[in-house]
Amino acid sequence: MPLLDFYGEFAVSGVTCDACAWTGIGAELISGEAFGDGVEKHCPACDKKWGFVQWAVALSDDPPDDWRANIGRVET
C-alpha cells in the first residue's frame, strides 16, 4: 500500500486500482479510516484500500496568535 503526499502532486496525478482497474486522479479516492498521522485512501469503485495519506504539517518558530483560525485545506 503506497504512502502518499495528498497535498502535493498526488491529488492531481493519475491512479489505477490494482483490484478492479478503476482509473482516476488521487483526489477521487475515498477516505477510509483516519489515524493520528493520516488517513487510508480507498478505491471509489471497489473500496479496496489503495494507500495511506499523511496529514500535511507546517511548522513555525513564531506563529501568529490566531493560527488555529487559519488552518484549512491547501488548494493545488
C-alpha positions as a Markdown table, in Angstrom:
| # | Residue | x | y | z |
|---|---|---|---|---|
| 1 | Met | 0.0 | 0.0 | 0.0 |
| 2 | Pro | 1.6 | 3.3 | -1.1 |
| 3 | Leu | 2.4 | 6.2 | 1.3 |
| 4 | Leu | 1.0 | 9.3 | -0.3 |
| 5 | Asp | 1.6 | 13.1 | -0.1 |
| 6 | Phe | -2.0 | 14.1 | -0.9 |
| 7 | Tyr | -1.4 | 17.8 | -0.9 |
| 8 | Gly | 1.5 | 17.6 | -3.3 |
| 9 | Glu | 1.2 | 16.4 | -6.9 |
| 10 | Phe | -0.7 | 13.2 | -5.9 |
| 11 | Ala | -4.2 | 14.9 | -5.8 |
| 12 | Val | -4.0 | 15.7 | -9.5 |
| 13 | Ser | -2.0 | 12.7 | -10.6 |
| 14 | Gly | -3.5 | 9.6 | -12.4 |
| 15 | Val | -4.0 | 6.5 | -10.3 |
| 16 | Thr | -5.2 | 2.9 | -11.1 |
| 17 | Cys | -6.7 | 0.4 | -8.7 |
| 18 | Asp | -4.9 | -3.0 | -9.0 |
| 19 | Ala | -8.0 | -4.8 | -7.8 |
| 20 | Cys | -10.6 | -3.6 | -10.3 |
| 21 | Ala | -8.7 | -1.5 | -12.8 |
| 22 | Trp | -10.6 | 1.8 | -12.0 |
| 23 | Thr | -8.6 | 4.8 | -13.1 |
| 24 | Gly | -8.9 | 8.4 | -12.0 |
| 25 | Ile | -7.0 | 11.1 | -10.1 |
| 26 | Gly | -5.8 | 10.9 | -6.5 |
| 27 | Ala | -8.4 | 13.4 | -5.3 |
| 28 | Glu | -11.2 | 11.0 | -6.4 |
| 29 | Leu | -10.0 | 8.3 | -3.9 |
| 30 | Ile | -12.3 | 7.9 | -0.9 |
| 31 | Ser | -11.1 | 8.5 | 2.7 |
| 32 | Gly | -11.3 | 5.4 | 4.9 |
| 33 | Glu | -10.2 | 5.0 | 8.5 |
| 34 | Ala | -8.3 | 8.0 | 9.9 |
| 35 | Phe | -5.4 | 7.8 | 12.3 |
| 36 | Gly | -3.4 | 10.4 | 14.2 |
| 37 | Asp | -1.0 | 11.0 | 11.4 |
| 38 | Gly | -3.2 | 10.5 | 8.3 |
| 39 | Val | -6.0 | 8.6 | 6.6 |
| 40 | Glu | -6.4 | 5.4 | 4.4 |
| 41 | Lys | -7.5 | 6.1 | 0.8 |
| 42 | His | -9.8 | 3.6 | -0.9 |
| 43 | Cys | -10.8 | 3.0 | -4.5 |
| 44 | Pro | -14.2 | 4.6 | -5.2 |
| 45 | Ala | -15.3 | 1.7 | -7.4 |
| 46 | Cys | -14.5 | -1.4 | -5.3 |
| 47 | Asp | -13.5 | 0.1 | -1.9 |
| 48 | Lys | -10.1 | -1.7 | -1.8 |
| 49 | Lys | -7.5 | 0.1 | 0.4 |
| 50 | Trp | -5.3 | 1.9 | -2.1 |
| 51 | Gly | -2.8 | 3.8 | 0.1 |
| 52 | Phe | -2.2 | 5.9 | 3.1 |
| 53 | Val | -2.1 | 9.8 | 3.1 |
| 54 | Gln | -0.1 | 11.5 | 5.8 |
| 55 | Trp | -1.6 | 14.8 | 7.0 |
| 56 | Ala | 0.4 | 17.9 | 5.8 |
| 57 | Val | 2.2 | 19.7 | 8.6 |
| 58 | Ala | 3.7 | 23.2 | 8.6 |
| 59 | Leu | 6.0 | 24.4 | 11.4 |
| 60 | Ser | 6.7 | 27.9 | 12.5 |
| 61 | Asp | 9.0 | 29.4 | 15.1 |
| 62 | Asp | 6.8 | 32.4 | 15.6 |
| 63 | Pro | 3.2 | 31.6 | 14.8 |
| 64 | Pro | 0.5 | 34.4 | 14.9 |
| 65 | Asp | -1.9 | 34.4 | 17.9 |
| 66 | Asp | -4.8 | 33.4 | 15.7 |
| 67 | Trp | -3.0 | 30.5 | 14.0 |
| 68 | Arg | -5.8 | 28.0 | 14.7 |
| 69 | Ala | -8.3 | 30.1 | 12.8 |
| 70 | Asn | -6.0 | 29.9 | 9.7 |
| 71 | Ile | -6.0 | 26.1 | 9.4 |
| 72 | Gly | -7.5 | 24.8 | 6.2 |
| 73 | Arg | -7.1 | 22.8 | 3.0 |
| 74 | Val | -4.2 | 23.7 | 0.7 |
| 75 | Glu | -5.5 | 24.1 | -2.8 |
| 76 | Thr | -3.4 | 22.5 | -5.5 |
